[in-house]
C-alpha cells in the first residue's frame, strides 16, 4: 500500500513528463480554461502561438502590447504592481528567447522599446517593493547581451549609444549594461566610452556636472576593471576624496597584479576611521605574504586574532610558530578568548575552534552578558553543546526564550517556542543534581513573569 501511495503521489506531480502524458487535447482545455480566468496568462499563450510559426507575428504581438502599456496613464497601485511586473517579465523573456533566436536585430529594437517604458511606468507606479526595478534592470542587461549576439554597430557608435542610455537613465535600469555589452564593445569600444565620459565631464557645469559625475564615478572604475587595468582604476580615485573603502578597493587590485608594496601604501594611508578595518587587516596580511615578509605576516595574523578572535588567523599563526611552541601558545590564546569582550564573540570562537569545555564554562560564567538577541550565535552554540554539556546548552536556550519574552517580540514567539522545547528535552541532564534551576521551576518562573503573553503559551505543545 505504501509503495502504491508513493507511486500515486509521484504521478500527480507537475513535471514535464507527467503533463505530456495528459495528451494535447486535455492540456489544451486546461490552458484555455486558465486563459479565460487570467488575462496575463492569456497574453502569454497568444505569444507562444504567435512564435510557433512566424517571428514577425510574435514581434507584432510584443510591440502592440508594449505600446499599449506605454500609452496608459492610470496610476498603478501597489497591489497591481506585481501582475504588471509579471507581464513585463514575460514580454522580456519572449524578446530574449524565441524572438532573438529568429531575429536578433528585431529583438534589439523591441528590447529598446521595452526599456523606454521604464520611466513612464516608474512615474505612475508604487514600486516600493522594487519588483518593477528588477525586471527593467534585467532588460538593461539583456540589451547588452543581445548586442553581443547580433553583430553590434561599430565600437565607437556603440559606445556613444551606451552613454546616451546611461545619461538619460534616472532609475538604474542600465547599471549592468556596460558589463553585459563589454564583449561587443571590445577594448576599442571601452576606450571610446571612457573618452566620451571624460569629454562630457569637461563640457558640463553646475547641477548637470554633479549628476553626471555620479554616473561617471561608477562607470569609469567599471571600465577599468573590464580592461583589467589597475592604473586606469587608480586614475578614477579623486585624491581629495580618498577613504578607507576606496583604499581597500585599490589595494585589492594592486595585490592581484603583483604590486603588493604599492598596495601597502594604500592600506596604511591615513584616512578617517572606516567600517572596513577587518578588510584592510586581511589585505595587509595578503600583501605581507605576497612580499615574503614572514615575520610581518605572523604579527598580522596575531593582530587579527587579538582583534576579532578569528579562527583561521589563529590556526595559521600557530602553524608557523617554531617547533614545540604551538601547544603553549594555543592554550594562552584560548585563555585570552575566555576573557574576550563581547562575550558572544568569545563563545562563537570557542565553539568553532572547538573547545567545548571552555565554551561551557564561559556560558556559566557570563550567561548574563550573552545578548539573547544574538540568536544566530547562541542557538547553534546551544546545539553544539547539548550532548557534551546539557547544562550550558540549557542556559543558552533559556536565554534565548527570555530574550524574546522580555522584549515582547511576538513575531519571534515561534522561535522562542522551539528553544523552550529544546530546553525541555535536556531536562533529564539538568535536573539530576546540577546547580541551575530545574526545568519545572524555570517554567513556573516564566509563567509568573510572562504568563499574560498568550501568543507564546498557546504555541507550547501540551
C-alpha positions in Angstrom: 0.0 0.0 0.0 2.8 2.4 0.9 4.6 1.8 -2.4 1.3 2.3 -4.3 0.6 5.5 -2.5 4.1 6.8 -3.2 3.7 6.0 -6.9 0.4 7.7 -7.0 1.8 10.9 -5.5 4.7 10.8 -8.0 2.2 10.6 -10.9 0.4 13.7 -9.8 3.5 15.9 -9.5 3.6 18.8 -12.0 6.6 17.6 -14.0 7.1 17.9 -17.8 6.7 14.2 -18.3 3.5 13.9 -16.3 1.9 16.9 -18.1 2.9 15.5 -21.5 1.2 12.2 -20.5 -2.1 14.1 -20.4 -2.1 14.4 -24.1 -2.5 17.5 -26.3 -6.3 17.8 -26.1 -6.6 17.7 -22.3 -3.7 20.1 -21.9 -5.3 22.5 -24.5 -8.5 22.5 -22.4 -6.6 23.3 -19.2 -4.7 26.2 -21.0 -7.9 27.6 -22.4 -9.7 27.5 -19.0 -6.8 29.2 -17.3 -6.6 31.8 -20.1 -10.2 32.7 -19.7 -9.6 33.4 -16.0 -6.1 35.0 -16.2 -5.5 37.8 -18.8 -1.7 37.7 -18.3 -1.7 34.0 -18.9 -3.9 34.5 -21.9 -1.4 37.0 -23.4 1.5 34.7 -22.7 -0.4 31.9 -24.5 -1.0 34.2 -27.5 2.7 35.0 -27.6 3.5 31.3 -27.8 1.0 30.8 -30.6 2.5 33.7 -32.5 6.0 32.4 -32.0 5.1 28.9 -33.3 5.4 29.6 -37.0 6.1 33.3 -37.6 8.6 35.5 -35.8 7.0 38.5 -37.5 3.7 37.8 -35.8 5.4 37.4 -32.5 7.2 40.7 -32.9 3.9 42.4 -33.8 2.2 41.0 -30.7 5.0 42.1 -28.4 5.2 45.6 -30.0 1.4 46.1 -29.8 1.4 45.2 -26.1 4.4 47.3 -25.2 2.9 50.4 -26.9 -0.4 49.8 -25.1 1.4 49.8 -21.8 3.3 52.9 -22.7 0.2 54.8 -23.7 -1.5 54.1 -20.4 -1.8 56.9 -17.9 -3.6 55.4 -14.9 -1.7 55.2 -11.6 -0.6 51.6 -10.7 -1.4 50.9 -7.0 1.0 48.7 -5.0 -1.3 45.6 -5.3 -1.3 45.8 -9.1 2.5 46.2 -9.5 3.3 42.5 -9.2 0.9 41.4 -12.0 2.3 44.2 -14.2 5.9 43.1 -13.4 5.0 39.5 -14.2 3.6 40.5 -17.6 6.6 42.7 -18.4 8.9 39.9 -17.5 7.0 37.6 -19.8 7.4 40.1 -22.6 11.1 40.5 -21.8 11.6 36.7 -21.9 9.7 36.5 -25.3 12.1 39.1 -26.7 15.3 37.4 -25.4 14.0 33.9 -26.2 12.1 32.9 -29.3 12.2 36.4 -31.0 16.0 36.7 -30.5 16.5 33.2 -31.9 14.7 34.2 -35.1 15.9 37.7 -35.4 18.5 39.2 -33.0 18.2 42.6 -34.7 14.4 42.8 -34.3 14.9 41.6 -30.7 17.2 44.6 -30.1 14.7 47.0 -31.5 11.9 45.7 -29.2 14.1 45.5 -26.2 14.9 49.2 -26.6 11.1 49.8 -26.9 10.6 47.7 -23.8 13.2 49.7 -21.9 11.6 53.0 -23.0 8.7 52.0 -20.8 10.8 52.2 -17.6 10.5 55.9 -16.9 6.7 56.3 -17.6 5.9 53.1 -15.7 8.0 54.2 -12.7 6.4 57.6 -12.7 2.9 56.2 -12.4 3.6 53.1 -10.2 4.1 52.5 -6.5 7.2 50.2 -6.8 8.1 50.3 -3.1 8.8 46.5 -3.4 11.4 47.1 -6.2 9.7 44.4 -8.3 9.5 46.5 -11.4 13.0 47.7 -11.0 14.3 44.1 -11.1 12.5 43.4 -14.4 13.8 46.6 -16.1 17.3 46.2 -14.8 17.3 42.7 -16.2 16.1 44.1 -19.5 19.0 46.6 -19.5 21.5 43.7 -19.1 19.7 41.7 -21.7 20.1 44.6 -24.2 23.9 44.3 -23.8 23.8 40.5 -24.3 21.7 40.9 -27.4 24.2 43.3 -28.9 26.8 40.6 -28.4 24.7 38.2 -30.3 23.6 40.4 -33.1 26.7 42.0 -34.5 26.6 45.3 -32.8 27.4 48.6 -34.5 31.0 49.9 -34.7 32.6 50.1 -31.3 32.6 53.9 -31.2 29.0 54.1 -32.3 28.0 51.5 -29.7 29.9 53.5 -27.0 28.0 56.6 -27.8 24.7 54.7 -27.8 25.5 53.2 -24.3 26.5 56.6 -22.9 23.3 58.2 -24.2 21.2 55.5 -22.5 23.1 55.7 -19.2 23.0 59.5 -19.2 19.2 59.6 -19.5 18.7 56.8 -17.0 17.2 58.1 -13.7 16.3 54.7 -12.3 19.5 52.5 -12.6 17.9 50.5 -15.4 21.3 50.4 -17.3 23.6 49.8 -14.4 24.5 46.3 -15.8 24.6 47.3 -19.4 28.3 48.2 -19.8 29.5 44.9 -18.5 26.9 42.9 -20.5 27.9 44.8 -23.7 31.6 44.6 -23.0 32.3 41.8 -25.4 30.6 43.8 -28.2 32.5 47.0 -27.2 35.9 45.3 -27.1 38.9 47.2 -25.9 38.4 49.8 -28.6 34.8 50.5 -27.6 35.6 50.6 -23.9 38.4 53.2 -24.6 35.9 55.2 -26.7 33.3 55.1 -23.9 36.0 56.2 -21.4 37.0 59.2 -23.6 33.3 60.1 -24.2 32.8 60.2 -20.4 35.8 62.4 -19.7 35.0 64.7 -22.6 31.4 65.0 -21.4 32.5 65.9 -17.9 34.5 68.8 -19.3 31.5 70.3 -21.1 29.2 70.2 -18.1 28.8 72.6 -15.2 26.7 73.0 -12.1 23.9 70.6 -11.3 24.3 68.8 -14.6 28.0 68.2 -13.9 27.3 66.9 -10.4 24.7 64.5 -11.7 27.0 63.3 -14.5 29.9 62.9 -12.1 27.9 60.4 -10.1 27.4 58.2 -13.2 31.0 58.6 -14.3 32.0 57.7 -10.7 30.8 54.1 -11.1 31.2 53.7 -14.8 34.9 54.7 -15.2 36.0 52.2 -12.5 33.9 49.5 -14.1 35.5 50.1 -17.5 38.9 49.9 -15.8 38.1 46.6 -14.3 36.7 45.3 -17.6 40.1 46.1 -19.1 41.9 44.7 -16.0 43.8 48.0 -15.9 44.7 48.8 -12.3 46.3 52.1 -13.2 43.1 53.2 -15.0 41.2 52.3 -11.9 43.6 54.3 -9.7 43.1 57.3 -12.0 39.4 57.3 -11.2 40.1 58.0 -7.5 40.0 61.6 -6.5 43.0 62.3 -4.2 40.9 64.7 -2.1 38.1 62.1 -1.6 40.1 59.1 -0.7 38.7 57.0 2.2 39.3 53.6 3.7 36.8 51.9 1.4 38.4 53.2 -1.8 41.9 52.5 -0.5 40.9 48.9 0.1 39.5 48.5 -3.4 42.7 49.9 -4.9 44.9 47.7 -2.7 43.0 44.6 -3.6 43.6 45.2 -7.3 47.3 46.0 -6.8 47.9 42.8 -4.9 46.1 40.8 -7.6 48.5 42.5 -10.1 51.7 41.6 -8.1 52.1 45.1 -6.8 51.9 44.4 -3.1 54.4 47.1 -2.0 52.2 49.8 -3.6 49.2 48.1 -2.0 50.6 48.6 1.5 50.8 52.4 0.8 47.1 52.5 0.1 46.3 50.2 3.1 48.3 52.3 5.6 47.3 55.7 4.1 45.9 58.0 6.8 42.1 58.3 6.4 39.2 58.7 8.7 38.3 55.6 10.6 36.1 53.4 8.4 33.9 50.4 8.8 36.3 48.1 6.9 39.1 47.7 9.4 38.9 43.9 9.1 39.1 44.1 5.3 42.2 46.3 5.5 43.8 44.0 8.0 43.2 41.0 5.7 44.6 42.9 2.8 47.7 43.8 4.8 48.2 40.2 5.6 47.8 39.2 1.9 50.4 41.9 1.0 52.9 40.7 3.5 52.5 37.1 2.3 52.9 38.2 -1.3 56.1 40.0 -0.4 57.5 37.1 1.5 57.6 39.1 4.8 57.1 36.2 7.1 57.6 37.9 10.4 55.3 40.7 9.4 52.7 38.2 8.3 52.9 36.4 11.6 52.5 39.6 13.5 49.5 40.5 11.4 47.9 37.0 11.9 48.2 37.5 15.7 46.8 41.0 15.4 43.8 39.8 13.5 43.2 37.1 16.1 43.6 39.6 19.0 41.1 42.0 17.5 38.5 39.6 16.1 39.1 36.1 17.5 39.5 34.8 14.0 39.8 31.0 13.9 41.7 30.9 10.6 44.2 33.6 11.7 45.0 31.7 14.9 45.4 28.3 13.1 47.8 29.9 10.6 49.7 31.7 13.3 50.2 28.5 15.3 51.2 26.6 12.2 54.1 29.0 11.5 55.4 29.1 15.1 58.7 27.3 15.8 58.5 23.7 16.9 57.2 22.9 20.4 55.9 26.5 20.9 52.5 25.9 19.4 50.9 24.0 22.3 51.6 26.6 24.9 50.7 29.4 22.5 47.3 27.7 21.8 46.5 27.4 25.5 47.3 31.1 26.0 45.2 32.1 23.0 42.2 30.0 24.3 42.6 31.6 27.8 42.7 35.0 26.0 39.4 34.1 24.3 37.8 33.3 27.6 38.3 36.9 28.7 37.4 38.5 25.3 34.6 41.0 25.1 31.9 40.9 23.7 31.1 37.6 25.2 29.0 36.4 22.2 32.1 36.6 20.0 34.1 34.7 22.6 31.5 31.9 22.7 31.3 31.6 19.0 35.1 31.3 18.7 35.4 28.6 21.4 32.6 26.5 19.8 34.1 26.9 16.3 37.7 26.1 17.5 36.3 23.8 19.1 36.9 23.8 22.8 33.5 22.9 24.2 34.7 22.6 27.8 35.9 26.2 27.8 32.7 27.2 25.9 30.5 25.7 28.6 32.5 27.4 31.3 32.1 30.7 29.6 28.3 30.2 29.4 28.2 29.6 33.1 30.4 32.5 34.0 28.9 35.1 31.6 25.4 34.0 30.8 24.0 37.4 31.9 26.4 39.1 29.4 25.3 37.0 26.4 22.9 39.0 24.3 19.7 37.0 23.9 19.1 38.7 20.5 22.2 37.1 19.1 20.2 34.0 18.1 22.4 33.4 15.1 25.2 32.6 17.5 23.5 31.3 20.7 21.2 28.8 19.0 23.9 26.9 17.1 26.2 27.0 20.1 23.4 25.5 22.2 23.0 22.7 19.7 26.8 22.1 19.7 26.9 21.9 23.5 23.7 19.9 24.0 25.5 16.5 24.1 28.7 17.3 26.0 27.3 20.0 28.3 23.5 20.0 28.6 23.6 22.5 31.4 25.4 25.1 29.3 23.1 24.3 26.4 20.0 24.7 28.6 21.2 28.1 29.9 21.6 29.3 26.3 18.1 28.0 25.3 16.6 29.7 28.3 18.5 32.9 27.5 17.0 32.9 24.0 13.5 32.4 25.3 13.7 35.1 28.0 15.3 37.4 25.4 12.2 37.2 23.2 9.6 37.3 26.1 11.3 40.3 27.9 11.1 42.3 24.7 7.6 41.2 23.9 8.8 40.3 20.4 5.7 38.4 19.3 6.9 37.9 15.8 9.7 35.7 17.3 7.4 33.6 19.5 7.6 30.6 17.2 11.4 30.6 17.6 11.1 31.0 21.3 8.8 28.0 21.5 11.4 25.9 19.6 14.0 27.0 22.1 11.6 26.3 25.0 11.0 22.8 23.7 14.8 22.2 23.2 15.4 23.2 26.8 12.7 20.8 27.9 14.4 17.9 26.0 17.6 18.5 28.1 15.7 18.5 31.4 16.9 15.0 32.4 20.5 16.1 32.0 19.9 19.2 34.1 17.5 18.2 36.9 19.7 15.4 38.3 21.9 17.4 40.6 23.1 20.4 38.6 23.4 23.8 40.2 20.9 25.5 38.0 17.1 25.8 38.4 15.3 22.6 37.4 13.1 22.7 34.3 9.8 22.7 36.1 10.8 25.6 38.4 12.0 27.5 35.4 8.7 27.1 33.6 6.9 28.3 36.8 9.2 31.3 36.8 8.3 32.0 33.2 4.6 31.8 33.9 4.9 34.2 36.8 7.0 36.7 34.7 5.3 36.3 31.3 2.0 34.5 32.0 0.0 37.1 30.0 1.9 36.5 26.8 -0.7 34.1 25.4 0.7 34.3 21.9 3.7 32.4 23.3 2.0 30.0 25.7 -0.7 29.0 23.2 2.0 27.5 21.0 3.6 25.4 23.7 2.9 21.7 23.0 0.7 20.1 25.6 
